[in-house]
Amino acid sequence: MQTPLFNRNVASLAAKFRIAPPYIANFDSGSAMLRATAAYLRGEDFPGMGTTPPAAEPIATLINKLPRQVQEFIYTVGSAGEAILPQQLSGVSAEVVSQWMVSEYPQRQYPAVAIGSASGALVHLSAALDMPWLPQTFMIPVLHPEMNPDNPKEAMEWGRQVAKPLLDANPDLVLHHMYDPNQDRLTLRGMDYFRVKRLRLGETYKRFLQDCLPRGGTIFIVECQRTWPTTQVSDRHIFQFGALGGATPEEFIHGSDRVPEYLERYNVPKQQWNPPTPDGDRPEAEWGFEPSLRNDIKNFARDRGYQIRRIVFQEPEHLSPFVAELYRHWYKQRGMLANRLLVESFILLEPMWALRTGSVPFWMKFNMQPSLEWIENYLENTDPYDEIYMMLFSHGVDAVGLPSIESWRQVFRRARKRGEFIGVEEDKFPRNFATLIRYYTDLKRVIPSRYPLPGSLTLEQLDRFVQETGDRFPVNWE
């Protein structure tokens, strides 16, 4: 068991050297988007998702040339390498995590701070407004080797046995044990996803707000209202089978024509999964907002004289068209053509180089059919772009709802002059693991344009844009 002294030492290192605690997943949306936002506010770019240097590109290129089974083994082992032993869960500290998160940001005054759900579009909004974002959710990968990804009931019972020390040590967290054999098949062979959500701010977040947000400043509460059918395991412990992506909740729970085809591809002798029976819809593990935090933020803001604004949307990607059009409007105000679109995917995003290349950012939550439909919907309802560039996250699985690379290429037909992938070897998708580095190195190579970084947008400029666009976007500003 890890001692309080151990946790204090970890916290000290985190604050001094911006080192994440050893139980934080680097490949998760929360940690990656935090790093991307903080890097921009430090005046830095975001190579290798904030953890892998560009110098590793030759190694990634070599992995792309290996046989499929070897690639998948490397992906599984690499993911499991970030996991902690179940016995170490008692040493997890939400406050230590908070201390690392706030240490990522320059300790100075900000006009606003965002707290809540993760969104790649929010990274770009935060960059434009010179605004830190503090996640509600973070992920703890827990080692679980030789697990059959297609036995969710067994996974839930295993989680029941190991989770209590984590929850006992962190009364302000609720655990969402997320289990997705469709998109996370390779990683589930070695580890499980323990996502936790804050119910309260905690002392570290409060101290950061007091130190960096002047009286009268604004706290944006970012609320993705996406839910998922889940099963209550115990107090503050929820099991979620499946996740947002290509398959629907109904397909995970009841099956469909697509599920047996998928299982057959991976030599699984069954027609559908047999998950625990859901007993309610609750905030989605990765993206959904747990509303208990809202009241704690409001009480703190009232006592300290802060303004509260809520950014409310249903799906993680619903903020993306708004931010894209905000950037387009901003570029035009700067005398730029605003005719270049950069489509980002999951944790492949680059706020610094979006601005340096004069690219309008549009973020997709993953590489599945709903994301393809969302970018197509956006392009149908906006003025055409001359250039469209696209990143695609590779997760290594021929999953239910995965569009072909040819389907993704169809997006480029909407570009008036040029369309091109960034960091993608088309014949390797979705096992194009080099893209985890090349999204950054290719971005700098493929788009030659360079612009100076602008000054930040003001909250008044944001308000005017919100008022001018009215109900055009599926986002509520409350």
Disulfide bonds with the S-S distance in Angstrom:
none
